[in-house]
Structure formats: C-alpha cells, structure tokens
Amino acid sequence: MNKEFAEKIIDYVVTATKPRWITWTSVDYSNLDEVFIPRGYEQGGFAATVFYDLLEEKKISPIKELGSILENFSGENKYIRQVAGSLGGTFYRDLNRGVFSERGKAFYECVEAFLNNPRGKAGFMFWMKLWQMLICTRNLKLNHQSSFKRYLKNKYCRYKNLIDIEDTDFFNILSDDWQQFMEKAYPWDELYGIGDNVFDFLIRDVKEFKFAKDSFKLDSANIRFFEVTGISKLVDISNKYKIVQFLKRLKLEHNYQVREINTGIYTYCSDTERAFSGFCRNREKCKECQVNRWCERNL
C-alpha cells in the first residue's frame, strides 16, 4: 500500500457513496437538540433512532421532558444493573407505578414497546444507555436550559472565559481552535454515556459548524476499511488524531472534508449499509469493488 493507492481508493469510496450519505450530513443547528438522543445513544448495537420514534409518540422525546423523569431522584447516578437492568428491576417497576410521574410511566411503556418491536435492536449496552440517557438529560435540564446547543456554548465560553457567544461567532470558530478546546476542556465530560468519539459524531454533520470539518468518528466500519485495504500500514488507526492528520494530507481528486470522508467510508463498509454497499465484508462483495486492484484485500 502506498499514498497514491490510498488516495485513489478513498476518493472512489466517498464519491460512490455520496448520493447515500449526503442525505444524512446536513443537520441544521436549529435541530441539534432533536438529534441529540438518537445520535448520542446509538451505541453498542442499540437502535436509538427507533427508540426515539417511540419517545416522540409519547411526547417525551424533548430533552426537557426526558430530563424531568429523574429531576428529583436522589440516588446514585451510576448505573446499577440489579436496579435498572431489566423491566423487572426496581427502577422500572417504580416507573410503571408512576413513582417518577406520568413521564416516567410513558418511558417505561416506550421501553416495553421497543423490546416488542422487530426493529428494536437493543444491543449489548441497552439498559445502561437508557439509564445514562435519563441522567444526562436531567443534567442538561438542570444546568443548561434543557439544551445540548446551550451546553456546547456554555462549555466553550467557560474555556474562553466568555460570558456568552453569538451563534455566528460560534459557527465560525476555527478548526484548530476547536481542536485545542477538545484536547484541553474535554467538552463531553458532563454528557453521561457519551465519550469523545460520539461527541464528534454529534457535531460532525451540523452544516453551520465550520470547525466540524475535521470531525471524525472512529467506528468499526472505518477501522475495517483501513485494515482490509491495507491503508492501516500508512497510519496508526488506533489514534484518531493521527488519522485526521493523515486524511488532511491526502490529495484527492475531489476536495472532500475529513467529516465527509468519515461518512463515506462508513457508508461503503458498514454492516448497517449492507443492502446498499457493504463492501470489505466478504470475498464475493470484494469482487464487485471498483478499486480492488489497488486494495490489499486483507479479508
């Protein structure tokens, strides 16, 4: 594998999948609070988007509504499996009995409906993610006006010793400045259940955020792509920052941003996208790939 082959492969993959990923990557800043739950908690195989649809049906999807469920909870914030790890746990029994208001009962009904939904894939962290979601939204309600948008501004203003920042100034933060903010302030630290990788995913596709052009979510599809193609020999794929710097140095035929490359690779190689592409998964699919002559095909 060499840099020229890597450029050819990556440019093709992102271009070939653009009609698919372009529909996902234009999140309006005005809708950022609405995408916080489905994007932030779709982890470990949990189909959070499906769960969010159920929350919407019960009218408890806004951060303010979810954050009210545990607003007066005085127990531990830490997830305890014996308490909140099943519908039979004491926490969910209390939800069903209305101990945590009608919103809590509605949340219980959403969980029950999700588990009975054929599309309701729970994954291996389901119960923990639900608990973290409730704690996180409670904190956003109590400390940040029930808004992830407000949270972002508050964290950045605290880092810069500002009282507040206008939307236009926030949108135009330079990418290098944002990277320093990320490295020094750890702005995901108050978002229970969300680390730096998912935090990047939350802001990556907001079209007004100029600073997000270098955002990169290091998911399993991207890792598999780098390993199968052999591009992993050119960059340390355990280090997200080094991957971003490597991608920025590439001379692609199309001038894609890092966040677009990130999404294009996901679309090409993700198991979720198997019906549309799903490459780098098996040898039969590999034969159909238009750039396999440059790829090492480490299947």
GIVENNOR-V216268 format. One record per run of one state. SS is the DSSP state (a for helix, b for strand, c for the rest). FROM is the first residue (numbers start at 1). LEN is the number of residues. If there is no record, write none. Layout:
<<SS:FROM:LEN> <SS:FROM:LEN>>
This chain:
<<c:1:2> <a:3:19> <c:22:5> <b:27:1> <c:28:1> <a:29:12> <c:41:7> <a:48:10> <c:58:5> <a:63:7> <c:70:11> <a:81:4> <c:85:5> <a:90:7> <c:97:4> <a:101:15> <c:116:10> <a:126:18> <c:144:4> <a:148:13> <c:161:6> <a:167:5> <c:172:3> <a:175:11> <c:186:10> <a:196:9> <c:205:1> <b:206:1> <c:207:3> <a:210:5> <c:215:5> <a:220:10> <c:230:1> <a:231:3> <c:234:6> <a:240:10> <c:250:8> <a:258:12> <c:270:13> <a:283:6> <c:289:11>>
